[in-house]
Structure formats: structure tokens, C-alpha cells
């Protein structure tokens, strides 16, 4: 289904019949993606003395409990409440869910013992484009990203200068295929989180960071229409399902 959408005073033809899901689900049937030094997620039927919430065990319904952490186990979208003493909920502060997004691919640069995303790389990829959302796919981009165990691996991260650049360029929603925009062990500085949300100035309450996405190699770099869907958790972060649509 192709529909004409008016967005920021411009009209776009969007093909809604071909959604591109860039989320990673919780799947306990295999090795689930994980970070931040905690155990794997669990999905299991509720059990009492004389009843188990599983049709396979004779119940009328499947009635499962799910134990997980959004930052560790699933694609998630977070607001500034992730790093502030004051409580901010992503469910309250994300009030718009459709955005014009740019998908870019970055080969991280080596900096001493780290691999990083720099301001120069983002400037080259974005040029003069004005977008509300940015989707970053890093290289290499293998399928095993969806099952990676990131704890104690010092993954790629974004330099503070790059986060400042995105903030100044007006990017409101940053989506990335890494466990964090910051270095795994940085002494609690969280430089890129703080820079993106501008915690030293007027905090950008309506800006979000989405981590643990996966953009298939079949998806070309370019401009897309993004639907950023979150679950209604009153929390700093929520499981999310970002979906891209091609603009025809």
C-alpha cells in the first residue's frame, strides 16, 4: 500500500506494504543478545501448586512471565532519564512516533585500543541533509550481531565530538546497532549520552537514543520514513520496535 504523507510541509510517497523491521527480539530458544554483565532473559510459565500456565502442560492458556532488562536484552529506546537523578520516563517524553530518517553505514576508526565513530565520519555521511532521526549501521555487519555477548568486550562507541555534532545538527532520535553510544568502561562519564541530551544546558527531553538495532545488509543507505514504536513502560527505557519504510 502506497500512501501520500505530508511531513514538515513536504509530501512523501510511502510504501507501507514493505516494512523493514530493524529491532532485535528477545528469543530464549537461542543465544539472546546480551550486555552489561547480567544473566540471559527468561520466559517461563507461571506455576502454582496445582497449575502450570502452559497449554502443553494441560492448561487452557499459555501464561508466561518474562524477566529481562531493556538495556541488556532487546532493542530499546531510552530518554535522558537513563543518566539523570531526576526521573524522566521515555513513555511520557516520546510523544511523536513517525520521523524522516537517514540510514548510514560507518566503518569504525581505530583509536588506540578502541574502535570509535567520529564527527568527521558523520559529517561525511550526512553532508547537508536535515533529518529528525539517524540510523547508524556499523561494519562489519554480520548476522551474529543479533546474538552477541558484549560484556567485557569493549565494543565500538561514539566520540563525544560526534554526539555534539548530531545534537547541533538537530538529530532528535539516534538509532545504533551497538549496546551503547559510550565506551563500555569509562568511569561513569557517559560523554556521548550527556552531549546528545545536552545535560549541561537545556536538556533535550524529547530526544531519544535507541540501541541494539540491526539493519540488514539488504537495506541501502538513504532516506526512509521511520516508525519508532515503544512499549508503554514508565521507565527511562522501553523495549522498542523501530520500523523503516521506503520512500518511493
N, C-alpha and C positions, 0 to 999 in steps of 0.2 A: 504494500500500500504506500503510495507516494502522496505526501501531503505538503501543502504550502504553509510555511510557518513564518510569521513576522517576528523578528527578534532584533532588538536595538534599532528599530526603524528600517531594517532591511528585510527583504523576503528571501527565504531559502526553500528549496525543494528537498524534502527529507524522505528517504526510503525507510519507512518503519517496518517493512516486511523482512528486513535483514539485520536484526540486532547483533551487535558484536559484544558479547559479554567478556569483560576483562577482569572479572573477580575470580578469586580462588576460594573454593568452598571448604568447609570442614568435612573431611571424609575419613572416618575412623576405620574404614575397610582396608586402608593402605597407610603408608607413612605420611602423616599430615605435616604440612609446613609448620615450622616452629622457630621461636626465638625467645630470648630473654630468660633462659635458664630455668624454665618450668616444665613440668611433665606434659605429655600429649593430652589433647582434649578427649573427653569421654562422652559417649552416647549410650545410655543403658536404660532398660525398662524399670519403672518403679516397681518395687516389690514389698509386699506386706506378708503377714504370717500365712495367709491362705490365698494370695492372689499375686500374679506377675503380669505386668502391663505389656503383654506380648501375645498377639494372635497365634503365633507359632507355639506358644505355651498354653493355649486354651482360652485366652481372654477374648472378649468381644472387640477390643480395640488395642492398637499399639499406643502406649502411653509412656513416652521416653523422657528422661531427664538428660539435659545437656550441660556438661561442665567445660567451660572454655574461658580464655581471656582474649578479648578482641585484638589486643596489641600483639599477641603471640601466635595466634592460631588461624587467622582468617583475614581476608581483605577487610580493612576497617577505615573509617573516616573519623578524624579527630579535630577538635577545635582547640582554642587556646587554653581551655580548662585542663588540658593534658599537662601543662607545665606551670600553672599558677596556683597560688594558695587559695585564692577566691575560687569558688566552684562555678564553672560555666558548663552548660550542657550543650552538646552538639545538636541534640534534638530540638532545643529551643532556638539556637542561633543559626542553624541552617534552614532558611525559610524559602529558598528557591532551589529548584532541582533540575533545571534544564539550562545548559550553557553551550556557548560556542567554544570548542576545544581544539587545541593543536597537539597532534601526536608527533613526537620527535624521538629519534634514536641517538643515543650517546654511547661512545666507547670511552669508558672512564680513563682518566690520565693517572699515571703513577706519580705519587708524591711521597718520597722517602719509602716507607714500608706500606703505604696506603694506596688505595685507588679512589679517586675523587671525581666529582663533577664540578667543573669550574665555571666562572662567569663568562669567560671567553667562549667556551663551548656553547653555552646557552645563547649568547649573543649571535653567534654564527648560525645556530639552528632556527632562531626566531626572527632575526632581522627586524624589519619594521612592522611585523604582524602584531595586531592588537587582539588579544584573546582574554576571555574570562577564566579559562581553565587550561592547564598544561598537563599533558600525559607524557611521562618520560619512560621509554623503554631502554634499558641498558644492555650492553653487549658484554659477554656472549648471552644469547637468549635461548637457552635450551629448555626442553620440557621439564627437566628436573628442578627448575625454579619453583615449581608448584609443590615440591616435596622437600625443599631444602631445610637442613637443620643449621640455623645460623648462629646459635650460641657459641661464643668464643672463636669466631672465625674472622673478626674484623672486616665486615662487609664494606663494599663501596658506600660512600656517603657524599653529601653535598657540602662544598665550602661555604662559609658564611657569606663571602662576597657574592656567591651565586644566589643565595636566598635573598639578600638585599636587592640584587638586580631584579629578581622576579617580583618582589614587593613594589619596587619603584616603577616597574613596567605595568603594574595593575593586575597581575595574575592573582585571582582570588582563590582559586582551587587548584592545588598541586597534587597530582597523582603520580606515584612512582612505584617501581617493581622491587623495592628494597624493604627491609624491615624498619628502616628509619632514614630520615634525611640527615641525621647526625652520626658521628663516629660512635661505634659500639661502646667504647670506654673512653670518655672524655672528661672524667672528673665532675660530671654533672653540669657542664657548661651549656650544653644544648644550644650551640651558637646559631645553627640554621633554623631551628624551631623558633627561637626568640627573635631572630631577624625577620623571618617571614611574617610572624604575627605582630611584630613591632611592639614588643613588650616594654621597651624603653621609652615609648612615646604614646601615641593614641592607638590603643590595642585594636587590632582588626578582628572584632568579634565574629564577623560573618565570613571570615576566611577559613578554609579547611585544608588539611593535609590528609591524603589517602595513601596508605602504604599497603604493600603486599598485593599489588595488581599483577596481572600477567597479560601482556599484549602479544598475541600470536605473530609469528613471522609473516603470515599471510596478509597482515594488516599493514598497508602502506603508510608512511609518514604523510601528514597532511591535516586538513581541517575536517572536523567531524562535529556532529551535534551530540552532546553528552547528556545522558540522564543519570544523575548521581542519586541513587536511592539508598536510604539508610533504614535500619530497624529503629523503632521508637523506644530507645533506651534513654532515660535521663541520666546521662553519664558523659564524661569527657570525650569518649569514643564509642562508636557503634559499629557493628558489622555492617558492611555496605555492599552494594551490587552496582558498580558503575557499568553502564552500557553505552556503547558508541553507535551512532547511526551515520551512514554515508550521506553526503550532500550531493545531490545529482544536478 
